[in-house]
Structure formats: C-alpha cells, structure tokens
Amino acid sequence: MLTVPDDLDKLLSDVRKSINDNHQFLKALVDEAVDESCVSDEDEDKEADQLEEL
C-alpha cells in the first residue's frame, strides 16, 4: 500500500481547496456576466421597440 507523507497530504488538500475556491469564483463571475448580458439584451429590445414606434 502506498503511503503519503503528512506534509504532501496537506499540500494536496490545500491545492484541492484552492481549485475549488477558484471554481466557485469563476462560476459566480460567469453567472454575473450572463445576467448582465440578459439585461443588456432586454434593454436593446426595448430600444428597438421604441425606434419602431417612431
């Protein structure tokens, strides 16, 4: 059976936590960008409707 030294095990644990934190941050960033693009699309639709009315 392969044994992992404690310091290496802690390092791997820290790396996993860092990757998870980065994933959560990037997911939130993408979700925010998608939300903003949806709002911007709605604004463009409203502007287009207003121009059509003129």
PQR file with spaces between the fields and no chain letter, atoms N, CA, C, O and H, PARSE charges and radii, in Angstrom:
ATOM       1  N    MET     1       0.857   -1.186    0.000 -0.4000 1.5000
ATOM       2  CA   MET     1       0.000    0.000    0.000 -0.0000 2.0000
ATOM       3  C    MET     1       0.899    1.243    0.000  0.5500 1.7000
ATOM       4  O    MET     1       1.903    1.305    0.710 -0.5500 1.4000
ATOM       5  N    LEU     2       0.516    2.211   -0.800 -0.4000 1.5000
ATOM       6  CA   LEU     2       1.278    3.452   -0.895 -0.0000 2.0000
ATOM       7  C    LEU     2       0.877    4.395    0.235  0.5500 1.7000
ATOM       8  O    LEU     2      -0.309    4.634    0.460 -0.5500 1.4000
ATOM       9  H    LEU     2      -0.299    2.161   -1.377  0.4000 1.0000
ATOM      10  N    THR     3       1.859    4.924    0.938 -0.4000 1.5000
ATOM      11  CA   THR     3       1.568    5.883    1.999 -0.0000 2.0000
ATOM      12  C    THR     3       2.030    7.260    1.553  0.5500 1.7000
ATOM      13  O    THR     3       3.062    7.408    0.897 -0.5500 1.4000
ATOM      14  H    THR     3       2.823    4.730    0.756  0.4000 1.0000
ATOM      15  N    VAL     4       1.255    8.252    1.916 -0.4000 1.5000
ATOM      16  CA   VAL     4       1.562    9.632    1.546 -0.0000 2.0000
ATOM      17  C    VAL     4       2.022   10.365    2.796  0.5500 1.7000
ATOM      18  O    VAL     4       1.334   10.334    3.816 -0.5500 1.4000
ATOM      19  H    VAL     4       0.417    8.133    2.449  0.4000 1.0000
ATOM      20  N    PRO     5       3.174   11.023    2.732 -0.5600 1.5000
ATOM      21  CA   PRO     5       3.630   11.792    3.897  0.2800 2.0000
ATOM      22  C    PRO     5       2.606   12.880    4.256  0.5500 1.7000
ATOM      23  O    PRO     5       1.901   13.402    3.392 -0.5500 1.4000
ATOM      24  N    ASP     6       2.545   13.200    5.539 -0.4000 1.5000
ATOM      25  CA   ASP     6       1.560   14.173    6.023 -0.0000 2.0000
ATOM      26  C    ASP     6       1.691   15.523    5.341  0.5500 1.7000
ATOM      27  O    ASP     6       0.680   16.139    5.002 -0.5500 1.4000
ATOM      28  H    ASP     6       3.117   12.776    6.241  0.4000 1.0000
ATOM      29  N    ASP     7       2.921   16.000    5.129 -0.4000 1.5000
ATOM      30  CA   ASP     7       3.091   17.317    4.518 -0.0000 2.0000
ATOM      31  C    ASP     7       2.594   17.316    3.068  0.5500 1.7000
ATOM      32  O    ASP     7       2.033   18.308    2.604 -0.5500 1.4000
ATOM      33  H    ASP     7       3.742   15.500    5.404  0.4000 1.0000
ATOM      34  N    LEU     8       2.797   16.213    2.360 -0.4000 1.5000
ATOM      35  CA   LEU     8       2.300   16.103    0.986 -0.0000 2.0000
ATOM      36  C    LEU     8       0.777   16.018    0.984  0.5500 1.7000
ATOM      37  O    LEU     8       0.114   16.595    0.123 -0.5500 1.4000
ATOM      38  H    LEU     8       3.253   15.407    2.737  0.4000 1.0000
ATOM      39  N    ASP     9       0.232   15.294    1.955 -0.4000 1.5000
ATOM      40  CA   ASP     9      -1.220   15.185    2.072 -0.0000 2.0000
ATOM      41  C    ASP     9      -1.835   16.562    2.332  0.5500 1.7000
ATOM      42  O    ASP     9      -2.872   16.897    1.760 -0.5500 1.4000
ATOM      43  H    ASP     9       0.771   14.825    2.655  0.4000 1.0000
ATOM      44  N    LYS    10      -1.204   17.348    3.185 -0.4000 1.5000
ATOM      45  CA   LYS    10      -1.698   18.701    3.463 -0.0000 2.0000
ATOM      46  C    LYS    10      -1.586   19.570    2.218  0.5500 1.7000
ATOM      47  O    LYS    10      -2.496   20.343    1.919 -0.5500 1.4000
ATOM      48  H    LYS    10      -0.361   17.076    3.649  0.4000 1.0000
ATOM      49  N    LEU    11      -0.493   19.453    1.496 -0.4000 1.5000
ATOM      50  CA   LEU    11      -0.310   20.220    0.271 -0.0000 2.0000
ATOM      51  C    LEU    11      -1.406   19.879   -0.739  0.5500 1.7000
ATOM      52  O    LEU    11      -1.989   20.772   -1.353 -0.5500 1.4000
ATOM      53  H    LEU    11       0.247   18.825    1.738  0.4000 1.0000
ATOM      54  N    LEU    12      -1.683   18.592   -0.907 -0.4000 1.5000
ATOM      55  CA   LEU    12      -2.747   18.179   -1.829 -0.0000 2.0000
ATOM      56  C    LEU    12      -4.098   18.720   -1.381  0.5500 1.7000
ATOM      57  O    LEU    12      -4.909   19.140   -2.206 -0.5500 1.4000
ATOM      58  H    LEU    12      -1.209   17.866   -0.408  0.4000 1.0000
ATOM      59  N    SER    13      -4.334   18.709   -0.104 -0.4000 1.5000
ATOM      60  CA   SER    13      -5.586   19.235    0.439 -0.0000 2.0000
ATOM      61  C    SER    13      -5.707   20.741    0.150  0.5500 1.7000
ATOM      62  O    SER    13      -6.770   21.224   -0.242 -0.5500 1.4000
ATOM      63  H    SER    13      -3.675   18.367    0.566  0.4000 1.0000
ATOM      64  N    ASP    14      -4.605   21.468    0.348 -0.4000 1.5000
ATOM      65  CA   ASP    14      -4.602   22.906    0.077 -0.0000 2.0000
ATOM      66  C    ASP    14      -4.837   23.195   -1.405  0.5500 1.7000
ATOM      67  O    ASP    14      -5.553   24.133   -1.756 -0.5500 1.4000
ATOM      68  H    ASP    14      -3.742   21.075    0.666  0.4000 1.0000
ATOM      69  N    VAL    15      -4.229   22.379   -2.270 -0.4000 1.5000
ATOM      70  CA   VAL    15      -4.406   22.553   -3.714 -0.0000 2.0000
ATOM      71  C    VAL    15      -5.863   22.306   -4.097  0.5500 1.7000
ATOM      72  O    VAL    15      -6.442   23.063   -4.877 -0.5500 1.4000
ATOM      73  H    VAL    15      -3.647   21.617   -1.985  0.4000 1.0000
ATOM      74  N    ARG    16      -6.449   21.251   -3.550 -0.4000 1.5000
ATOM      75  CA   ARG    16      -7.857   20.953   -3.844 -0.0000 2.0000
ATOM      76  C    ARG    16      -8.756   22.104   -3.390  0.5500 1.7000
ATOM      77  O    ARG    16      -9.681   22.489   -4.106 -0.5500 1.4000
ATOM      78  H    ARG    16      -5.979   20.637   -2.916  0.4000 1.0000
ATOM      79  N    LYS    17      -8.486   22.653   -2.207 -0.4000 1.5000
ATOM      80  CA   LYS    17      -9.290   23.765   -1.694 -0.0000 2.0000
ATOM      81  C    LYS    17      -9.134   24.987   -2.593  0.5500 1.7000
ATOM      82  O    LYS    17     -10.112   25.671   -2.893 -0.5500 1.4000
ATOM      83  H    LYS    17      -7.734   22.341   -1.626  0.4000 1.0000
ATOM      84  N    SER    18      -7.918   25.256   -3.014 -0.4000 1.5000
ATOM      85  CA   SER    18      -7.658   26.395   -3.888 -0.0000 2.0000
ATOM      86  C    SER    18      -8.382   26.240   -5.227  0.5500 1.7000
ATOM      87  O    SER    18      -8.972   27.194   -5.735 -0.5500 1.4000
ATOM      88  H    SER    18      -7.124   24.700   -2.770  0.4000 1.0000
ATOM      89  N    ILE    19      -8.332   25.047   -5.785 -0.4000 1.5000
ATOM      90  CA   ILE    19      -9.028   24.784   -7.049 -0.0000 2.0000
ATOM      91  C    ILE    19     -10.528   24.971   -6.868  0.5500 1.7000
ATOM      92  O    ILE    19     -11.190   25.568   -7.718 -0.5500 1.4000
ATOM      93  H    ILE    19      -7.852   24.272   -5.372  0.4000 1.0000
ATOM      94  N    ASN    20     -11.060   24.469   -5.776 -0.4000 1.5000
ATOM      95  CA   ASN    20     -12.491   24.606   -5.510 -0.0000 2.0000
ATOM      96  C    ASN    20     -12.876   26.077   -5.339  0.5500 1.7000
ATOM      97  O    ASN    20     -13.896   26.520   -5.867 -0.5500 1.4000
ATOM      98  H    ASN    20     -10.523   23.985   -5.086  0.4000 1.0000
ATOM      99  N    ASP    21     -12.056   26.833   -4.600 -0.4000 1.5000
ATOM     100  CA   ASP    21     -12.328   28.266   -4.413 -0.0000 2.0000
ATOM     101  C    ASP    21     -12.312   28.998   -5.749  0.5500 1.7000
ATOM     102  O    ASP    21     -13.181   29.827   -6.018 -0.5500 1.4000
ATOM     103  H    ASP    21     -11.228   26.473   -4.172  0.4000 1.0000
ATOM     104  N    ASN    22     -11.321   28.691   -6.584 -0.4000 1.5000
ATOM     105  CA   ASN    22     -11.226   29.330   -7.895 -0.0000 2.0000
ATOM     106  C    ASN    22     -12.428   28.963   -8.760  0.5500 1.7000
ATOM     107  O    ASN    22     -12.952   29.807   -9.488 -0.5500 1.4000
ATOM     108  H    ASN    22     -10.615   28.017   -6.365  0.4000 1.0000
ATOM     109  N    HIS    23     -12.862   27.717   -8.683 -0.4000 1.5000
ATOM     110  CA   HIS    23     -14.018   27.272   -9.455 -0.0000 2.0000
ATOM     111  C    HIS    23     -15.266   28.038   -9.029  0.5500 1.7000
ATOM     112  O    HIS    23     -16.040   28.490   -9.873 -0.5500 1.4000
ATOM     113  H    HIS    23     -12.437   27.032   -8.092  0.4000 1.0000
ATOM     114  N    GLN    24     -15.461   28.185   -7.718 -0.4000 1.5000
ATOM     115  CA   GLN    24     -16.623   28.913   -7.220 -0.0000 2.0000
ATOM     116  C    GLN    24     -16.583   30.377   -7.673  0.5500 1.7000
ATOM     117  O    GLN    24     -17.606   30.934   -8.072 -0.5500 1.4000
ATOM     118  H    GLN    24     -14.832   27.818   -7.033  0.4000 1.0000
ATOM     119  N    PHE    25     -15.407   30.991   -7.611 -0.4000 1.5000
ATOM     120  CA   PHE    25     -15.248   32.383   -8.025 -0.0000 2.0000
ATOM     121  C    PHE    25     -15.562   32.547   -9.516  0.5500 1.7000
ATOM     122  O    PHE    25     -16.305   33.446   -9.907 -0.5500 1.4000
ATOM     123  H    PHE    25     -14.577   30.538   -7.286  0.4000 1.0000
ATOM     124  N    LEU    26     -14.987   31.668  -10.338 -0.4000 1.5000
ATOM     125  CA   LEU    26     -15.213   31.765  -11.780 -0.0000 2.0000
ATOM     126  C    LEU    26     -16.668   31.496  -12.131  0.5500 1.7000
ATOM     127  O    LEU    26     -17.214   32.137  -13.029 -0.5500 1.4000
ATOM     128  H    LEU    26     -14.383   30.937  -10.020  0.4000 1.0000
ATOM     129  N    LYS    27     -17.305   30.555  -11.435 -0.4000 1.5000
ATOM     130  CA   LYS    27     -18.715   30.264  -11.690 -0.0000 2.0000
ATOM     131  C    LYS    27     -19.564   31.491  -11.375  0.5500 1.7000
ATOM     132  O    LYS    27     -20.460   31.838  -12.145 -0.5500 1.4000
ATOM     133  H    LYS    27     -16.861   30.034  -10.706  0.4000 1.0000
ATOM     134  N    ALA    28     -19.293   32.143  -10.258 -0.4000 1.5000
ATOM     135  CA   ALA    28     -20.036   33.347   -9.892 -0.0000 2.0000
ATOM     136  C    ALA    28     -19.802   34.460  -10.915  0.5500 1.7000
ATOM     137  O    ALA    28     -20.729   35.190  -11.268 -0.5500 1.4000
ATOM     138  H    ALA    28     -18.566   31.861   -9.633  0.4000 1.0000
ATOM     139  N    LEU    29     -18.565   34.586  -11.385 -0.4000 1.5000
ATOM     140  CA   LEU    29     -18.230   35.602  -12.374 -0.0000 2.0000
ATOM     141  C    LEU    29     -18.984   35.355  -13.686  0.5500 1.7000
ATOM     142  O    LEU    29     -19.519   36.292  -14.280 -0.5500 1.4000
ATOM     143  H    LEU    29     -17.813   33.993  -11.098  0.4000 1.0000
ATOM     144  N    VAL    30     -19.027   34.115  -14.131 -0.4000 1.5000
ATOM     145  CA   VAL    30     -19.742   33.766  -15.364 -0.0000 2.0000
ATOM     146  C    VAL    30     -21.244   33.997  -15.183  0.5500 1.7000
ATOM     147  O    VAL    30     -21.899   34.548  -16.067 -0.5500 1.4000
ATOM     148  H    VAL    30     -18.593   33.354  -13.649  0.4000 1.0000
ATOM     149  N    ASP    31     -21.782   33.581  -14.048 -0.4000 1.5000
ATOM     150  CA   ASP    31     -23.208   33.787  -13.797 -0.0000 2.0000
ATOM     151  C    ASP    31     -23.556   35.272  -13.835  0.5500 1.7000
ATOM     152  O    ASP    31     -24.583   35.659  -14.392 -0.5500 1.4000
ATOM     153  H    ASP    31     -21.250   33.133  -13.330  0.4000 1.0000
ATOM     154  N    GLU    32     -22.697   36.106  -13.241 -0.4000 1.5000
ATOM     155  CA   GLU    32     -22.926   37.554  -13.236 -0.0000 2.0000
ATOM     156  C    GLU    32     -22.862   38.113  -14.657  0.5500 1.7000
ATOM     157  O    GLU    32     -23.677   38.955  -15.034 -0.5500 1.4000
ATOM     158  H    GLU    32     -21.862   35.791  -12.788  0.4000 1.0000
ATOM     159  N    ALA    33     -21.900   37.647  -15.435 -0.4000 1.5000
ATOM     160  CA   ALA    33     -21.760   38.118  -16.816 -0.0000 2.0000
ATOM     161  C    ALA    33     -22.974   37.712  -17.645  0.5500 1.7000
ATOM     162  O    ALA    33     -23.451   38.496  -18.466 -0.5500 1.4000
ATOM     163  H    ALA    33     -21.237   36.964  -15.129  0.4000 1.0000
ATOM     164  N    VAL    34     -23.475   36.507  -17.442 -0.4000 1.5000
ATOM     165  CA   VAL    34     -24.660   36.046  -18.170 -0.0000 2.0000
ATOM     166  C    VAL    34     -25.865   36.890  -17.768  0.5500 1.7000
ATOM     167  O    VAL    34     -26.655   37.287  -18.625 -0.5500 1.4000
ATOM     168  H    VAL    34     -23.087   35.870  -16.776  0.4000 1.0000
ATOM     169  N    ASP    35     -26.014   37.167  -16.482 -0.4000 1.5000
ATOM     170  CA   ASP    35     -27.124   38.005  -16.016 -0.0000 2.0000
ATOM     171  C    ASP    35     -27.056   39.381  -16.656  0.5500 1.7000
ATOM     172  O    ASP    35     -28.074   39.907  -17.105 -0.5500 1.4000
ATOM     173  H    ASP    35     -25.372   36.845  -15.786  0.4000 1.0000
ATOM     174  N    GLU    36     -25.871   39.968  -16.702 -0.4000 1.5000
ATOM     175  CA   GLU    36     -25.715   41.297  -17.296 -0.0000 2.0000
ATOM     176  C    GLU    36     -26.015   41.272  -18.788  0.5500 1.7000
ATOM     177  O    GLU    36     -26.606   42.214  -19.315 -0.5500 1.4000
ATOM     178  H    GLU    36     -25.043   39.540  -16.338  0.4000 1.0000
ATOM     179  N    SER    37     -25.613   40.202  -19.476 -0.4000 1.5000
ATOM     180  CA   SER    37     -25.863   40.142  -20.911 -0.0000 2.0000
ATOM     181  C    SER    37     -27.354   39.983  -21.176  0.5500 1.7000
ATOM     182  O    SER    37     -27.854   40.485  -22.183 -0.5500 1.4000
ATOM     183  H    SER    37     -25.133   39.437  -19.048  0.4000 1.0000
ATOM     184  N    CYS    38     -28.075   39.296  -20.295 -0.4000 1.5000
ATOM     185  CA   CYS    38     -29.521   39.166  -20.456 -0.0000 2.0000
ATOM     186  C    CYS    38     -30.188   40.519  -20.271  0.5500 1.7000
ATOM     187  O    CYS    38     -31.094   40.876  -21.024 -0.5500 1.4000
ATOM     188  H    CYS    38     -27.669   38.888  -19.477  0.4000 1.0000
ATOM     189  N    VAL    39     -29.747   41.270  -19.276 -0.4000 1.5000
ATOM     190  CA   VAL    39     -30.306   42.601  -19.041 -0.0000 2.0000
ATOM     191  C    VAL    39     -30.018   43.500  -20.240  0.5500 1.7000
ATOM     192  O    VAL    39     -30.881   44.258  -20.682 -0.5500 1.4000
ATOM     193  H    VAL    39     -29.011   40.980  -18.664  0.4000 1.0000
ATOM     194  N    SER    40     -28.798   43.405  -20.759 -0.4000 1.5000
ATOM     195  CA   SER    40     -28.432   44.242  -21.886 -0.0000 2.0000
ATOM     196  C    SER    40     -29.254   43.870  -23.119  0.5500 1.7000
ATOM     197  O    SER    40     -29.632   44.753  -23.889 -0.5500 1.4000
ATOM     198  H    SER    40     -28.096   42.790  -20.400  0.4000 1.0000
ATOM     199  N    ASP    41     -29.540   42.581  -23.324 -0.4000 1.5000
ATOM     200  CA   ASP    41     -30.391   42.163  -24.434 -0.0000 2.0000
ATOM     201  C    ASP    41     -31.797   42.724  -24.288  0.5500 1.7000
ATOM     202  O    ASP    41     -32.405   43.157  -25.267 -0.5500 1.4000
ATOM     203  H    ASP    41     -29.233   41.864  -22.699  0.4000 1.0000
ATOM     204  N    GLU    42     -32.315   42.714  -23.053 -0.4000 1.5000
ATOM     205  CA   GLU    42     -33.648   43.258  -22.816 -0.0000 2.0000
ATOM     206  C    GLU    42     -33.663   44.757  -23.110  0.5500 1.7000
ATOM     207  O    GLU    42     -34.619   45.266  -23.694 -0.5500 1.4000
ATOM     208  H    GLU    42     -31.821   42.362  -22.257  0.4000 1.0000
ATOM     209  N    ASP    43     -32.615   45.459  -22.711 -0.4000 1.5000
ATOM     210  CA   ASP    43     -32.533   46.899  -22.977 -0.0000 2.0000
ATOM     211  C    ASP    43     -32.482   47.164  -24.474  0.5500 1.7000
ATOM     212  O    ASP    43     -33.112   48.102  -24.963 -0.5500 1.4000
ATOM     213  H    ASP    43     -31.838   45.046  -22.237  0.4000 1.0000
ATOM     214  N    GLU    44     -31.735   46.340  -25.201 -0.4000 1.5000
ATOM     215  CA   GLU    44     -31.648   46.518  -26.654 -0.0000 2.0000
ATOM     216  C    GLU    44     -33.004   46.266  -27.297  0.5500 1.7000
ATOM     217  O    GLU    44     -33.379   46.963  -28.240 -0.5500 1.4000
ATOM     218  H    GLU    44     -31.224   45.578  -24.803  0.4000 1.0000
ATOM     219  N    ASP    45     -33.741   45.284  -26.801 -0.4000 1.5000
ATOM     220  CA   ASP    45     -35.069   45.002  -27.329 -0.0000 2.0000
ATOM     221  C    ASP    45     -36.002   46.187  -27.085  0.5500 1.7000
ATOM     222  O    ASP    45     -36.786   46.556  -27.959 -0.5500 1.4000
ATOM     223  H    ASP    45     -33.437   44.718  -26.035  0.4000 1.0000
ATOM     224  N    LYS    46     -35.916   46.779  -25.894 -0.4000 1.5000
ATOM     225  CA   LYS    46     -36.762   47.945  -25.586 -0.0000 2.0000
ATOM     226  C    LYS    46     -36.411   49.107  -26.512  0.5500 1.7000
ATOM     227  O    LYS    46     -37.301   49.780  -27.030 -0.5500 1.4000
ATOM     228  H    LYS    46     -35.279   46.479  -25.183  0.4000 1.0000
ATOM     229  N    GLU    47     -35.128   49.340  -26.718 -0.4000 1.5000
ATOM     230  CA   GLU    47     -34.704   50.423  -27.604 -0.0000 2.0000
ATOM     231  C    GLU    47     -35.190   50.177  -29.028  0.5500 1.7000
ATOM     232  O    GLU    47     -35.638   51.108  -29.697 -0.5500 1.4000
ATOM     233  H    GLU    47     -34.404   48.793  -26.297  0.4000 1.0000
ATOM     234  N    ALA    48     -35.108   48.951  -29.493 -0.4000 1.5000
ATOM     235  CA   ALA    48     -35.563   48.610  -30.841 -0.0000 2.0000
ATOM     236  C    ALA    48     -37.064   48.835  -30.954  0.5500 1.7000
ATOM     237  O    ALA    48     -37.537   49.345  -31.970 -0.5500 1.4000
ATOM     238  H    ALA    48     -34.744   48.195  -28.949  0.4000 1.0000
ATOM     239  N    ASP    49     -37.818   48.463  -29.929 -0.4000 1.5000
ATOM     240  CA   ASP    49     -39.270   48.673  -29.947 -0.0000 2.0000
ATOM     241  C    ASP    49     -39.594   50.159  -29.986  0.5500 1.7000
ATOM     242  O    ASP    49     -40.510   50.582  -30.691 -0.5500 1.4000
ATOM     243  H    ASP    49     -37.435   48.048  -29.104  0.4000 1.0000
ATOM     244  N    GLN    50     -38.831   50.960  -29.218 -0.4000 1.5000
ATOM     245  CA   GLN    50     -39.075   52.400  -29.204 -0.0000 2.0000
ATOM     246  C    GLN    50     -38.775   53.007  -30.567  0.5500 1.7000
ATOM     247  O    GLN    50     -39.502   53.896  -31.012 -0.5500 1.4000
ATOM     248  H    GLN    50     -38.087   50.616  -28.645  0.4000 1.0000
ATOM     249  N    LEU    51     -37.741   52.559  -31.229 -0.4000 1.5000
ATOM     250  CA   LEU    51     -37.406   53.077  -32.553 -0.0000 2.0000
ATOM     251  C    LEU    51     -38.471   52.687  -33.575  0.5500 1.7000
ATOM     252  O    LEU    51     -38.797   53.472  -34.465 -0.5500 1.4000
ATOM     253  H    LEU    51     -37.150   51.838  -30.867  0.4000 1.0000
ATOM     254  N    GLU    52     -39.010   51.478  -33.447 -0.4000 1.5000
ATOM     255  CA   GLU    52     -40.058   51.044  -34.364 -0.0000 2.0000
ATOM     256  C    GLU    52     -41.305   51.899  -34.205  0.5500 1.7000
ATOM     257  O    GLU    52     -41.992   52.184  -35.186 -0.5500 1.4000
ATOM     258  H    GLU    52     -38.745   50.841  -32.724  0.4000 1.0000
ATOM     259  N    GLU    53     -41.602   52.312  -32.976 -0.4000 1.5000
ATOM     260  CA   GLU    53     -42.788   53.133  -32.728 -0.0000 2.0000
ATOM     261  C    GLU    53     -42.653   54.505  -33.381  0.5500 1.7000
ATOM     262  O    GLU    53     -43.660   55.107  -33.754 -0.5500 1.4000
ATOM     263  H    GLU    53     -41.044   52.081  -32.179  0.4000 1.0000
ATOM     264  N    LEU    54     -41.435   55.008  -33.525 -0.4000 1.5000
ATOM     265  CA   LEU    54     -41.219   56.317  -34.142 -0.0000 2.0000
ATOM     266  C    LEU    54     -41.430   56.167  -35.625  0.5500 1.7000
ATOM     267  O    LEU    54     -41.304   57.141  -36.368 -0.5500 1.4000
ATOM     268  H    LEU    54     -40.617   54.519  -33.223  0.4000 1.0000
